[in-house]
């Protein structure tokens, strides 16, 4: 619908002129007008509605302009009351339209550029306007240059400084501009393509024709060079460049050329492209005898459109074959064609009769190839702009709006299951022609369905009939609520007074055994059909036998992008697709309707054709130009490296003999160029010679150890294999590094997979799991075992991301009772959802994980428990001398790559329980991936675990870097109420102590007792053990209480022991009480304040349960509140609950000990 905005109609009386139209957003437009009699200028604001169109301000002598949007405000140049040009700003309101305060004279503004927090202004000099948070302004002169062509590259200002010889200058932040290039010639048309500047350089040549050269710059003097232009046998001169733009990440432009030495030959206008290395002529457009002076160039999705003032409309995909004339020049020589605009991919332009001074708004229909008249004005059109779903058309008679919001839309679908309704079993149909007919039967709009089966037809208000054109081998389903057309494909007459949706139609194919599909242009590079992605015609598709490669014919896609093979025999087949010139196959997808074709081989994965069946297999392509062809040396390497560091990840490693592989994934939404990316450590591989050096968005790319062996085990039609690497990945502690150009590390880590996971077994086909990061996008902590998990299934998942099910690591072995008549295992679900344990396995042998299968129907609720014991079916016993236990998930397909593995020590006494202690769990996992369960104070089945019990002998203080004159030492304490035997295991030897009395201290040191006592004040009764090995070689300490069935160990130094390196220059680490906790947890240690530490003195004081360093009445109050004093429950107390003598109970003996040894008011 076309209508004039009333509030402007009253102002325009035929004598007013529209000077310019500026649309900073989809919801707002600004219009400047001039009164030719008074010269008065006026600024208008419009949202496309009459009530939203108001005059903001009047200006003396001229219309305002130019305009720029700067941080949500409109800035523009306009005259003040004295007739001097000033800089103004507006928030869109009358009261908010103000002049920027300026103490100096006027300006002569030619250009604005919004850059960072500054507004750059091109005048006879370069100035900057800075607005502060309080609304005040600062105007500063940057340079005296008279300049033009303001552009920004990577937040830097570039411009051409006018003069006898132009200069390209740049400026970073607040610095003074500096020359980038000063050639001694004139410079024109700066164009930004990615991070590069293209521009023309030259002077007026012989016979008054410009002699121009194309240059490119990366913003530095050394990176500025001439571009070599492709030359035929006769060298020619480039002149008269008209328009230029960035398209497919290259520089596209229109310019004329002629032989250099023959001025009699007419010049020819042509379309050119350059990647920065060279320039190539794509297509001749017109001889310059009819050469237009002005041209418009516009990029719409994957096409470039050119419109000249003579009316020629061209379309190009960037190739010569793909550049075609859509509309020739009209016969009339009085017509001027301009104002190329697009709305939702529809092209609009204006044709003006320069004699009659009338204009016609036209819309180009891609289906019919015709330019259709939208509206004819009895005056000329000055400007056309897009605002939301409408065109704003400025004429001397007013501001007009062409509302595009009225439309009809729907879906055309194939009734696969034959039920006449559109269900999940049915498929959308692409490329189907849909027309809207007016009441007289004339076609008013034509379109095609996209790859999702959707169409949309913009229409003026009125009544219409929908006509759907069925393919020759199809017919329509019976008319119903989901298919509104008749057997002839025509709907009832409908009235369009707003957008109308849901006018759908169903079609039925019935050709017998058929293989069919579509080929479409995958703009999103995701291998999936997305709304608006067009189908492709004339693409070659071949059907071959999957086993032999025998061809069963070759066809081309039709205008609807569809291909079909009929009367296909039952069997296994593949499709081979040859993409059009200048295009490549897109990323493969295994989702319904996705791209089935492998982009390297050109063949699809194998599919089956069954009796009386139809198979749809689709293919997707994309433009090669989306991926830059330039070498890395000529790219912005830091930008390229940054993209690789942020988005390229190692997402799977298979450390198997001869069958190993590494998987890379691109998590960016753009392709990544892997040229010069290489593996430096662990394996050796350089992508320079790879089968592909590009990885598409979301794609997985594989490197394999043995290509032949890998091909024997995997379906390569579903994978992108870049090549073979040298070396192997056995997971024995290698350092793996993936590096980008200029030796920039993308990811580096230490890999020890064979020792991290007990379930991994290269020799057992059921357990050849691969390793994948728990967080695939995160590469920061890959040197740690916790950053990895096993693949969901044996054999890994090469070629696609391994997706673990929800709650995969939620169920753990939480508590075990091994000493008694009924061995018991408790599982705990620490997740938020119920987990089905049916078919999972428990075992006490890591080489045989199928020990006992959990019965079907066993569910463990979120935050809940499941207990299994020998009395109720557990089929194996758990050794009280120490054991490993393994929980392994499984389903009908076999063992799965997740579960839990734990280690428990010996059980000293009957019914002793071992369990997880949350505070120490992260530090209780050994280098072999097993979590060590701790001795608990009492069994707590089906409930949260109780406190951990200290080992009989614990490490309580140590120092390995003494000050001058001091000695290193390790301090041990017997926390029990019995004598113990101690066994100390070092890396190279062992020491034993037959008897360490109850509650006594033992010191390990390389010094003799006498030497040590001369340096330290050590209490009487401390046991000394002199050693001749470094204390950092201590592996663990084993202690056995008199009467116990076995020894208990404690270890200190772990795989991640960097935290203890802080104790330097005589500082020592001291155990934190009152309950010591897990030795390997840094939270259970503190650095002592005293130089040299406190060897021989226990860190904890009997009776001091509140940690204030004294045994007093506050401790007694706290203890009796806990309520475990002589509670008749054997061995249920720990140190913080009153068990200070280590017998497991809080009774009178503990109080006696506290009064004897404690510090405070009771020790006097």
Protein Blocks (a to p, Z undefined) as FASTA:
>chain_A
ZZddfklmmmpgojaccfbdcdfbfkbccdddddfknopacddddehiaklgccfbdceh
iacdddddeehiacdddddfkopacddddehiaklpccdddfbdcdddfbdcdehjbccd
ddfbdcdddddfkopacdddfbfcdcehiaceehiacdddddfbdcddddehjbccddfb
dghpacehiadehjaccdddddddehhiacddddddehiaklgccddddddfbdcddehi
fbdcdeehiacdddddddfklmkbccdddddddehlaccdfbdfbdcklgcfbdcdddeh
jaccdddfkopacddehiaklpccfbdcdfblkbccehiaceehiacdddddfklopacd
ddddfknopacdfbdcfbdcfbdcdehjaccdddfkbccdddfkbccdddddddfkonop
acfkbccdehiacddddfkopafbdcdddfkopacddddeddddddddddfkbccddddf
klcbdfkopacddddfbdcehiacdddddebjaddddddddfkonopacehiacdehiac
ddddfklopaebdcdddfkopacdehiaeddddddddddehiacddddfbehiafbdfkl
opacdddddehiacddddddddfklpcfbdfklmcfklmmmmmmmmgccfbdcdbehiac
cddddfbfbdcdfehiacfehpacdfklgmbfcdcehiacdddfblmlmmmmpcfklccc
fbdcedddehnopacddddehhiafbdcdddfkmmpmkbcfklmklmccdddfblmbckl
mmbmklpccdfbghijghiacdddehklmpccfbdcfbdjbdcdddddfbfbdcdfehia
cdfbfklmblbccdehiacdehiacdddfknopabdcdfkbpcdddddddfkoccfbdcd
ddddddfbghiacdddfklmmmmpcfkopacddddfbdcehiacddddddfbdcfbdcfb
dcehiacddddddfbfbdcddddddfkbccddfbacehiacdddfbdfklmmmmpccdeh
iacdddfbdfklpfbdcdddehiabdcdddfbdfblmlmmmpgghiacddddfbnbjfkl
mklgccdfbghijghiafbdehianonopacfklmmmmmmnopgonhpghiacfknopan
onopacfklmmmmmmmmgcjklZZ
